[in-house]
């Protein structure tokens, strides 16, 4: 379990984070948990931790992926889960 999942986030947000981590791992490999943790920290500093802002988080993560085709696969996986 990644550190953000042990945080004091609402259960639905924790579940979204886990889904994003799985999709990100498919795109960039085992470093996904650490990268997501860093992005979640940054994301929560910029506003409230609410599902309506998840798009901001996933958009930032797309930039981390780099490859457009892999990034599109990540987006598709996240959209299916979230």
C-alpha positions as CSV (number, residue, x, y, z in Angstrom):
1,X,0.0,0.0,0.0
2,X,1.4,3.4,-1.0
3,X,1.7,6.1,1.6
4,X,-1.1,8.3,0.2
5,X,-3.5,5.4,0.6
6,X,-2.8,5.5,4.4
7,X,-3.5,9.2,4.5
8,X,-6.6,10.9,5.9
9,X,-8.3,11.0,2.5
10,X,-11.9,10.1,2.0
11,X,-12.3,6.4,1.0
12,X,-13.5,7.3,-2.5
13,X,-10.4,9.4,-3.1
14,X,-8.1,6.6,-1.8
15,X,-9.8,4.3,-4.2
16,X,-9.3,6.7,-7.1
17,X,-5.6,7.1,-6.2
18,X,-5.2,3.3,-6.2
19,X,-6.9,3.1,-9.7
20,X,-4.6,5.8,-11.0
21,X,-1.6,4.1,-9.6
22,X,-2.5,0.8,-11.3
23,X,-3.0,2.7,-14.6
24,X,0.2,4.6,-14.2
25,X,2.2,1.4,-13.4
26,X,0.9,0.1,-16.7
27,X,2.4,3.1,-18.4
28,X,5.7,3.7,-16.6
29,X,6.3,0.6,-14.4
30,X,7.0,0.0,-10.8
31,X,8.0,3.6,-10.0
32,X,4.4,4.6,-10.4
33,X,3.6,4.6,-6.7
34,X,6.5,7.0,-5.8
35,X,5.7,9.3,-8.7
36,X,2.0,9.4,-7.9
37,X,2.8,10.1,-4.2
38,X,4.9,13.2,-5.3
39,X,2.1,14.4,-7.6
40,X,-0.6,13.9,-5.0
41,X,1.4,16.0,-2.5
42,X,1.7,18.8,-5.0
43,X,-1.9,18.5,-6.2
44,X,-3.3,18.7,-2.6
45,X,-1.4,21.9,-2.0
46,X,-3.1,23.6,-4.9
47,X,-6.7,23.0,-3.7
48,X,-9.2,20.8,-1.9
49,X,-8.9,17.0,-2.1
50,X,-12.1,16.3,-4.1
51,X,-12.9,14.0,-6.9
52,X,-13.8,17.0,-9.2
53,X,-10.1,17.9,-9.2
54,X,-8.8,14.5,-10.2
55,X,-8.5,15.7,-13.8
56,X,-5.8,18.1,-12.7
57,X,-3.8,15.3,-11.2
58,X,-4.2,13.0,-14.2
59,X,-3.3,15.8,-16.6
60,X,0.0,16.4,-14.7
61,X,0.7,12.7,-14.7
62,X,0.3,12.5,-18.5
63,X,3.2,14.9,-18.8
64,X,5.3,12.5,-16.7
65,X,4.6,9.7,-19.1
66,X,6.0,11.4,-22.2
67,X,5.0,9.0,-24.9
68,X,1.7,10.1,-26.5
69,X,0.4,6.6,-27.2
70,X,1.2,5.4,-23.7
71,X,-0.3,8.5,-22.3
72,X,-3.5,7.9,-24.2
73,X,-3.6,4.3,-22.8
74,X,-3.2,5.7,-19.3
75,X,-6.0,8.2,-19.8
76,X,-8.3,5.4,-21.2
77,X,-7.6,3.2,-18.2
78,X,-8.2,6.0,-15.7
79,X,-11.5,7.0,-17.4
80,X,-12.7,3.4,-17.2
81,X,-12.0,3.2,-13.5
82,X,-12.9,6.8,-12.4
